[in-house]
Amino acid sequence: MTYGQLKKNISENLTWLKMRSDEIDRTGRLPDDVLAWLIEHGLFKLFVPKALGGHALTLEEALRLVMLVAEADGSVAWQVQIGSGGGYFVPSFTPSVAEAIFSPQHAVIAGSGYVGGFAYPVPGGYRVSGYWRYASGAQYATTFTANAFLLEGIPDVEVRILKLKEVFSAIRRDDVALRGDAVLNTSKSVREGNFTSFHALLRELQEEMQGQTAIRAFAFTREAVETFSDWQGVGMRGTSSEAMIVRDVFVPQERSFVVGDTISTLYAEPLIRVPFVSFAEASIGAVVIGLAQALAEEISRLLTEKTLSGEEVHRHAALQDAVSSARHMKLIFLQSVRELWEQFVIVPSAHETAKAWNVRGDETSGKDTIPGSGGAEKSNATGYIGSGAEESSGRGYVGRGAEKNGGGSDYIARDDDFGREDTLNSREDAEQVVGMFSWTVRHAVRTLRQKAWEVFPYLGMRALDERSRLNRIMRDMETAAHHVMLL
């Protein structure tokens, strides 16, 4: 199916999706017929190679479809960008593993980028344990990806493994509070205490090892993962987001990977040349941009329905400004996506620089930075390596060929990743492109959030009703924009 055919099909079903929004928001999951429609049209396979049953779209084409879906429903759009984002990982597996994971028609990846587990090598692979939150799409995912510290080649490794196992064993499924008030607060506190203790021990290990502990991603089968509802956000309520636990699961070597590594070029698409950090920002940003278009549509309808008095002219101007900003930021966003694609895919020399910028780590300044200085608007948490992550205290992008910069908080690429000594300027150029793109996406999102809240008081009582479309758009937009990648 071509991009044009996909766009036409989505456009023809926008009204239907809008009609299902209340049910999706209320139940926290996708209705069976909506899920079947997404699978039938391969909307979780936007980036998967055609040889594996996907559409192999360009970044801009896929993001335009995500924005279009978001105009109908934010939760559905979120799951489309999360599910289709797993296609980025295809070249990181051997052909046989990639075929097993991605070729089934119903194949979808869910997961988390937070470093929420530990792994240690055993013959043929790894033993992995961990707890990760907010795996969007867990309702129907066939594969789960997650990030874990690799306990190998460090002092007292056996003692550390035993200690982590001891703390992790305190986590019980019965501790988990289900959606709503099904469990007393005391039980929830116990649950949170168990999980917090385990993650605190992981953080201590990372700090003690001064960031030198290796981190790998793992692709778990659905059978290896326990999932349970714990997402109670103000918005994006219908994203089927669940926490996941893996208990001492064996993962074969070939199902372990590093984002950005190309294990085989058989199924490698041009997308792999785009730095993962930029890919993630673009994917999440597209949902916000799409929701802003939905809000603009509702505002335009309000303006045609209501005749404003002379004293309300300033309100009219503010509402018109919000509509104009939504359209303007969409144009800026798409132009930036095209420039990113040109620099890392169209321009041949950019491929080598792209490999190094799958790295971004341990950014804790919480301050803005100048575009091109290594990233824009550093947040207090930058962990993101799976199909979806929304942790508020995560650390570290993990990518190919990175080492810690001893004097600062950013990871830097090794010179030998570029294959020759005369590529320093190319690396600096790549940094400039990545930094500017990050700044542009975040600026667009920040502007749209600001405009939305400026006009919220003018949207009438409907905007206060959680059952209304206006309210749902505002809630979803704020929640998506709150993702750590966009702060």
PyMOL commands that set and color helices and strands:
alter all, ss='L'
color gray80, all
select helices_A, chain A and resi 3-12+14-27+32-40+50-52+59-72+74-92+95-102+157-168+173-175+185-208+222-224+253-255+270-273+276-305+310-346+350-356+415-418+421-458+461-464+469-481+484-486
alter helices_A, ss='H'
color red, helices_A
select strands_A, chain A and resi 109-122+125-135+143-150+214-221+226-229+242-252+256-257+402-404+411-413
alter strands_A, ss='S'
color yellow, strands_A
deselect
rebuild
show_as cartoon
